[in-house]
Amino acid sequence: MDGLILVHKPKDITSHDVVSCIKKILRVEKAGHYGTLDPLATGLILVAVGKATRLFRFFLNTNKTYEGKIRLGLSTDTFDAYGQPASEESKDYPDCKTLLENMKAFEGDIDQISPPISAKKYRGKPLYELARQRKEFKLKTNRVTVHFFRLKKYNPPFVDFVSKCSSGTYIRSLAHDLGQSLGCGAHLIQLMRTEIGDFSLNDSYTLDKIEKLARQGEIRKFFLPLESLLPEFPCVVIKDAASSQVMNGSEVYPDSILKTHPSRPAESHTDKGERSIFKIFDTNGKLLAFAKKNAKKQSLHPFLVIHSRE
């Protein structure tokens, strides 16, 4: 069983908990997620099953969209509602114009520091472990892109917002930094991830629904097969005689190609160096490998073999 599941994560469980549930429901040993959601957050999480876990690199730079709520007037040590107060409470809330101006200032390429308690690693150890051990550490800033940070509703001290940002952006940090720029402090109290690239929360399933459908033998309703993923890469169908060579990692030459299907429009998950990637299929529609074009040899070189000879 190889593919992807769009899961609607509930509040107060970890992303690891979601993966464990999927393993239990489907009775599979190999599964993982493409991008962590904090326990506070709800919404879309992508769970890869089987060989789909090998495709993480293609989703590493995917943009994400969130809706959430920020409480002004108080900072916390975790930058969210689960933390302890880290400032005196303030009721000096900004007017709407000032709020909008400050939110706008965070759009574009910005330098951001991760929350002091998070899964991000410092010298090989998660920050939350270092925080528990009360060890001091100084974090470097990360360059992230906030495509937009928009106000949906302002009812002081609560700020309802929607934001689209690059992978690696911490919305908790965005909320905290907004509070700092306003001078009143702030922390995140609610968050829901609505999009990951072209995947939408509207197409996701709760764990209860997934379990129910699995019991009914209707896995296809929530399971995206491996072959349907990454439509932005063109597909190459090769002759049966060449399949074994591809599964051994050998080059594919034009005389072994039966047909090529162009890519379909999709948000690119890859960097510029990976935009000449092809998906190689056998005549039965099985995804064998991902390959890059070798211009000198006029061939395709498999760099990630999905189905190898066993």
C-alpha positions in Angstrom: 0.0 0.0 0.0 1.7 3.1 -1.3 0.2 6.6 -1.4 -0.9 9.7 0.5 -3.8 10.5 2.9 -5.1 13.9 3.5 -5.9 13.9 7.2 -7.8 16.6 9.2 -5.8 16.6 12.5 -7.8 17.4 15.6 -6.5 19.6 18.4 -4.4 18.4 21.3 -2.7 15.5 19.5 0.7 15.5 17.9 1.5 14.8 14.2 3.3 11.7 15.4 0.0 10.6 17.0 -1.8 11.0 13.7 0.8 8.8 11.9 0.5 6.1 14.6 -3.3 6.1 14.2 -3.0 5.7 10.4 -0.6 2.8 10.9 -3.0 1.1 13.3 -6.1 1.6 11.1 -4.4 0.4 7.9 -2.2 -2.2 9.6 1.0 -0.9 7.9 4.5 -0.5 9.3 5.8 2.3 7.2 4.2 5.8 7.3 5.2 9.3 8.0 4.0 12.9 7.6 5.0 15.8 5.3 5.3 18.6 7.8 4.5 18.9 11.5 1.5 20.6 13.1 1.7 21.7 16.7 -0.7 20.0 19.2 -2.6 23.4 19.4 -3.2 23.4 15.7 -5.9 21.6 13.7 -6.3 21.1 10.0 -4.5 19.5 7.1 -1.6 17.1 7.5 -0.3 14.8 4.7 0.4 11.3 5.8 2.5 9.2 3.4 2.2 5.4 3.4 4.7 2.8 2.2 6.9 4.0 -0.7 5.3 7.4 -0.6 7.5 8.2 2.4 10.4 8.4 0.0 8.9 11.5 -1.7 9.4 13.9 1.3 12.0 15.9 -0.6 9.5 16.9 -3.2 7.2 18.5 -0.6 9.9 20.1 1.5 9.4 23.6 0.0 5.6 23.6 -0.3 3.7 26.7 0.6 1.1 26.5 3.3 -2.0 28.5 4.2 -3.4 29.0 7.7 -6.3 30.6 9.5 -6.0 31.5 13.1 -6.6 33.7 16.1 -4.1 35.8 18.0 -4.6 37.3 21.5 -3.0 40.7 22.0 -1.8 42.0 25.3 0.3 39.1 26.6 3.4 37.2 25.4 4.1 33.6 26.5 7.3 31.5 26.6 6.0 29.1 23.9 4.4 31.9 21.7 1.1 30.1 22.1 -1.7 29.4 24.6 0.1 26.4 26.0 2.9 28.5 27.5 3.5 30.5 30.6 3.2 34.3 30.7 6.4 36.0 29.6 5.3 39.6 30.0 3.0 41.8 32.0 -0.5 41.9 30.6 -1.3 45.0 28.6 -4.6 46.4 27.5 -3.1 49.1 25.3 -4.5 47.6 22.2 -3.8 49.2 18.8 -6.5 50.7 16.6 -7.4 48.8 13.4 -5.2 51.0 11.1 -2.1 50.5 13.2 -2.8 46.7 13.4 -3.1 46.5 9.6 0.1 48.5 9.0 2.0 46.2 11.4 0.6 43.0 9.8 1.5 44.3 6.3 5.1 44.9 7.5 5.5 41.1 8.0 4.7 40.2 4.4 7.4 39.3 2.0 10.8 37.8 2.8 11.5 38.2 6.6 14.0 36.9 9.1 12.3 34.8 11.8 13.5 33.1 15.0 11.8 29.8 15.9 9.8 29.5 19.1 12.1 28.6 22.0 10.1 25.5 22.6 9.6 23.6 19.3 10.6 20.5 17.4 13.3 22.5 15.5 16.8 21.2 16.2 19.8 23.0 17.7 23.0 21.0 17.3 21.1 17.9 16.8 18.6 18.2 19.7 15.0 19.4 19.6 14.5 22.8 21.2 11.9 21.4 23.6 14.4 19.0 25.1 16.9 21.8 25.7 14.2 23.9 27.2 13.3 21.1 29.6 16.9 20.8 30.6 17.0 24.6 31.1 20.0 24.9 28.8 20.8 28.2 27.2 21.1 28.5 23.4 21.1 31.2 20.8 19.2 30.6 17.7 20.0 31.9 14.3 17.3 33.6 12.2 15.7 31.8 9.3 14.7 33.5 6.1 11.1 32.7 5.3 8.5 34.2 3.0 5.1 35.4 4.1 3.0 35.7 0.9 0.2 37.4 2.8 -0.8 38.1 6.4 -4.3 39.4 6.3 -6.8 40.5 8.9 -10.2 38.8 8.9 -11.7 40.3 12.0 -10.5 42.5 14.9 -12.3 42.3 18.2 -9.7 43.5 20.7 -7.8 41.7 22.1 -8.5 39.0 19.4 -7.1 39.1 15.9 -8.6 36.7 13.4 -6.2 36.3 10.4 -5.3 34.2 7.3 -1.8 33.7 6.1 0.0 32.0 3.3 3.7 31.4 3.9 6.7 29.3 2.8 7.6 26.0 4.4 9.5 26.5 7.6 7.5 29.5 8.8 6.3 29.4 12.4 2.9 31.1 12.8 3.6 31.1 16.5 6.6 33.3 15.9 4.6 35.5 13.5 2.0 36.1 16.3 4.7 36.8 18.9 6.6 39.1 16.6 3.4 41.0 15.7 2.9 41.6 19.5 6.4 42.8 19.9 6.1 45.3 17.0 2.8 46.6 18.4 4.4 47.0 21.9 1.6 45.1 23.7 2.7 41.5 23.4 0.7 38.7 21.7 0.5 34.9 21.4 -1.3 32.4 19.2 -4.5 30.9 20.6 -5.9 29.1 17.6 -4.6 27.8 14.3 -5.9 25.7 11.4 -3.9 24.7 8.3 -6.2 24.9 5.3 -3.8 24.2 2.4 -0.5 22.5 1.6 0.5 23.4 -1.9 -2.5 22.2 -4.1 -3.9 20.0 -1.3 -6.9 21.4 0.5 -8.5 20.8 3.9 -11.8 20.5 2.1 -10.6 17.2 0.6 -9.3 15.8 3.9 -10.8 13.1 6.2 -10.9 12.9 10.0 -9.3 9.9 11.7 -12.8 8.6 12.6 -14.0 8.8 9.0 -10.8 7.1 7.8 -11.3 4.3 10.3 -14.9 3.8 9.3 -14.1 3.7 5.6 -11.3 1.3 6.1 -13.6 -1.1 8.0 -16.0 -0.9 5.1 -13.3 -1.7 2.6 -13.5 1.7 1.0 -9.9 2.8 1.3 -9.9 4.3 -2.2 -12.2 7.1 -1.1 -9.4 8.7 1.1 -6.3 7.1 -0.4 -4.3 8.9 -3.1 -2.2 6.3 -5.0 1.5 6.9 -5.5 1.1 7.2 -9.3 -1.3 10.2 -9.0 1.1 12.4 -6.9 3.3 15.2 -8.2 1.4 16.0 -11.5 3.8 18.8 -12.2 6.3 16.2 -13.5 5.8 14.8 -17.0 5.3 11.1 -17.3 7.2 8.7 -19.5 5.9 5.2 -20.3 8.7 2.8 -21.2 8.7 -0.6 -23.0 8.5 -3.7 -20.9 12.0 -4.8 -21.9 13.4 -1.6 -20.3 11.5 -1.9 -17.0 14.1 -4.2 -15.3 16.9 -1.8 -16.4 15.1 1.1 -14.8 14.5 -0.9 -11.6 18.3 -1.4 -11.5 18.9 2.3 -11.9 20.1 2.2 -15.5 19.6 5.0 -18.0 16.6 5.2 -20.3 17.2 6.0 -24.0 14.7 7.3 -26.5 14.3 3.9 -28.2 12.9 2.5 -24.9 10.2 5.2 -24.6 6.7 4.4 -25.8 5.0 7.7 -25.0 5.3 10.9 -22.9 2.5 12.6 -21.1 3.0 16.3 -20.4 2.9 17.7 -16.8 -0.4 19.0 -15.4 -0.6 22.5 -13.8 0.2 22.3 -10.1 2.1 24.3 -7.5 5.7 23.4 -7.8 7.1 21.5 -4.8 10.6 21.6 -6.0 13.5 24.0 -6.4 14.8 25.2 -9.7 17.3 22.3 -9.9 14.6 19.7 -9.9 12.2 21.1 -12.6 13.5 18.8 -15.3 12.3 15.7 -13.5 10.3 12.9 -15.2 8.2 10.1 -13.7 8.9 6.8 -15.3 6.0 4.2 -15.6 5.8 0.7 -17.0 3.0 -0.3 -19.4 0.8 -1.4 -16.4 0.8 2.1 -15.0 3.2 1.4 -12.1 5.5 4.2 -11.1 9.0 2.8 -11.3 11.3 5.8 -10.7 12.0 9.5 -10.9 14.6 10.5 -13.4 16.5 13.6 -14.6 17.4 14.3 -18.2 21.0 13.7 -19.2 21.4 16.2 -22.1 24.8 14.8 -23.2 23.6 11.2 -23.5 20.1 12.2 -24.6 18.8 9.9 -21.9 16.9 9.9 -18.6 18.9 9.0 -15.5 16.9 7.5 -12.6 17.9 9.1 -9.3 15.1 7.7 -7.2 14.0 4.2 -7.9 10.6 3.5 -6.3 10.2 -0.1 -7.4 13.5 -2.0 -7.6 14.1 -5.6 -8.4 13.9 -7.7 -5.3 
